[in-house]
Amino acid sequence: MKRQVDALKKGNFDARVTHFANNEIGDLGRMLNTMAVRIQDLLADLHDSEDLKRKLEIRALQSQINPHFMYNTLNTIRMFAMMKDYEKINSLMGRLVALLRYSMENFEQTVQLQQELDYLADYVGLLNMRYKCQIHLEAEIEEPLRGMMIPKLGLQPLIENSVFHGILPRKAPEGHIRVRVYRSPGGSHIIVQVEDDGTGLEETELRKLQLHLQQEESSENIGLQNVWMRMKLLFGAETQILLTSAPGEGLTIRMLLPSGNVLIKEEPHESL
């Protein structure tokens, strides 16, 4: 019984009393066994509850991003309709169908990275039909990380941020966004990096953005903040985010995901 009590104090709730005296001490041993089983059941219920809470939080954050994106897409359609440019409307509708299928028909919370990249190609193509500035999207993905599972719509808000807050304000004829996904030199982290050649940020603006990312609720930079929160919910509290920028040199967003928490599926994703 003393050994079991010591084990319970150390958090080992599998410990059991196996020999029972025919007296009050024996009754106490049986009670300790019952208590250990009950504690195990409560811990299991708590784990299930926390897992459900995490999934619900991911869904809630994801739903905050979708309306913002849909508003921008519908505004693009409205513009082409007003211009009566039916050829572009037809081309745009093809991309829009692919975007809607991805964002609305796929009910999974996570998708393979390659699925998100295919989605981003349609998204950037849609933007290039609207703006004179042509955006070039480049992806450098270390194998086999194209099969890693990430939150659905986990990169799109970062691309949107680069376009509307970095590239378009620069008023150049073209802009570049590069998505890089690779393992850290020691292999302890998988790094998801999005960099652009936009206007960049002053040091005070960069610090302000970093502060917003640490807040649970903020009305500013909601797309970037939600992506960051979803990454933490999926990959754990050890997930890190690093921002680097300078005026005229663009913005780089780098997220470090613990390798042990990253699931990689080798089978090809379903074609959209």
N, C-alpha and C positions, 0 to 999 in steps of 0.2 A: 504493500500500500504506500509506503514511503517513496519507493521508486516511482510509482505512478504519479504521486503528487508532484515529485520533482520534474517528471516528464511533462505534466500538464502546465507547470509554471514556465517551462521552456517552449511551450506552444506545440508539443507533440501530443495531439489528441487521439492518436491511434493506440496509445498505451492502455493496457487493460490489466485489471487484477484477475489472475487465473486460479488462485486458490482461496477458498473462503472458509473461515472458521465458523463453527456453529454457534455464534454469539453476536453481540452488538458490533464487534469489529468486522465480522463477516458481512453484516448488514451494511456497514459503512462502505465496504469494498464494492458491494453491488450498487450502492448509490453513486459512488465515484464513476463506475462504468457507465451508468445511465446518464450521468452529467456529461461525460466525455462524448457520448453519442449525440446528446442534445446539442452540445456546443458545435460538433461537426455539422449537424443539420443546419444550425443557424448560420454558420460560416458559408455553407453552400448556398443557402437562400440569399445571403448578402451578396455573394459573388454574382449570382444570377440577376439580382436586382441592379447591381452596378453595371453589369453588361447590358441589360435592357436600357438603363438610363443613358449609357454611352451611345447606343444605337439610335435612341430617340433624339439625342442632342445632335448627332450627325445629320439625321433627316431634317431637323428643324433648321440647322444652319444651311443645308443644301437648298431648302425651299426659299431661304432669304435671297439666294443668288439668282435663282431662275427668273423671277419677275423682272429684275433689273436687266438681265440679258434680253428677255423677250421684248421689253419696251424698246430697246435700241434696234432690235431686228424689225419690229413693226414700223418703227419710224423710217427705216430705210425703204421698206415697201411703199409707204405713203409717199415718200419723195419721188420714187420712180413712177408711181401712178400719176402724180401731178405733172410730171414731165411727159407722160404718155409715151415712154420709151418701152415698148412692148417686148422688144428683143431682150433687153436687160431684165425686164420683169420675169420673162420665161427662164432665163438663166439663173436669176436670183431664186426663183421658186424651187428650182431643182436643188440648190444648196440648202434652202430653208427646209425642205422635206427631210433631207438627211439630218439636219440639225435637230428638228423636232423629233424625229425617230429616236435619235440618240438620247435626247434630254427627257423625253416623255414616255417612250415605250420601254426603255431599259430601266427596270425597277430596282436593279441591284444598287447597293450603296457604293460598291467599289467596281472598278473596271481595270482591264489591262492598260498599261501605259500607251501601247500602240493604238488602242481605241481612242484615247483622248487626243493623241497626235493627229489621227485621221479627222477627228472632229474639228480640231484647230485649223486644219488645212481648209476646210469648208468655211469656217468662221472668218479667217483672214481673207479668203477669196471673196466673201460677201462684203467685207470692209473695203476691199480694193475696187469693188464696183461702185461704191458710194463716194470715196474720196479720191482726189487727184493724186495725193501722195500714195505711192505704191509700197506696200509693206512686204518685205521678204522674210519669210519664216524659215529658219534652219534648225534642224534637230541633229544632235550628236549623242547617240545613245550607246552606251557600252553594253555588249551582249553578256548575259541573256536578259538584261534589265528591261527590254521592251515588253516582257511578260510580267513585270511586277505589278501588283495590284495597288491602285491609288484611289482616293475618293473621286467619284464621278464629278465632272466639272471642277476638278481640283486645280487645273492649270489655266482654264479659260479666263477667270478673273485677273490672273497675272498678266496674260497677254493683253486683255482689255485695258488694264492699268498702264501698260507700256505704251499702247497706242494713243490713248486719250490724254494721258498726263505727261508723256514724254516725247513721242514722235510727232504727233500732229501739231503741238505747240511750237515745234522747231521750224515748221513751215518749209521743209525741204522737199524736193521732188520724190524722195524715197526714204524709207527707214528700214532698219534691220533688227530682228529679234532672234536670239539664239537660245534654244532650249538644250541644256546639257544634263545628262543623267549618268553618273559614274560612281564607282566605289572610291572611298578615301584610300590613301596610300596604305594604311594599316588594315583596311577592310572592316573596320568597326562601324562605319557609317556608309549609307548610300546617299549621295548628294544630288539633289534636284535643284538645278540652277536656271534662272531665266534672266537674261541680260539684254538690254536694248541700247541703241545709240541716240537716245532722246536728249532732252534738255538737261537732264540730271537735276540734282537738288543741292541747294546751299546746305552748309553744315547744320544750321539751326532748323531747317526744314527736315533734314534727315533725322535729327534727334527727336523732333516732334512726331514724325511717322513711327519711329521706334517706340515712343511712349504710347501711342495709340494702340499698337499691337499688343502691349502688355495689359490693356484695359479689357475687362470682361464685356463691357458695353460701350459702344462709341457710335456716333452718327457719321463719323468721317472714315474714309478708306474702308468701308464695310466689306467690299469684295475681297481685298487683300487680308483683312482681319479674319474674315470667315474661313478663307482657305487655310490660314495659319492655325485657327482653332480646330478645324476638321483634321488637319495633319496631326496635331497633338492628340486628339481623341483617338485617332486610328493607330498611330505609331507610338504613343506613350509620352509621358511627361518629359522624358529625356530628349525629345525632339528639339532641335535648335533652329533658329532663323537668324541669318546675318544679312545686313543690308550695307552695301557700299555704293557711294555715288560722289560725284563732284560736278559742279556746273559745267555744262557742255560736254560731259563725258558719259552720259546715260546713267542708268540705274541697274544694279545687279542684285537680285534676290536669290539667296542661297539657303536651302533648307537641308539640314543634316538629320537623316532618319536612321535610328539604330538598326543595324543590319539584321539583328536577331528578331526584329518585329516586322520585317518585310517579307511578304509572301510573293513568290515568283512562280507563275504558271508557265510551263514550257509549251503547252499546246497552243496553236494559233487561235486568235480571237475570231468570233463570228463576224463574217463580212457584213458591213452595213449596207 
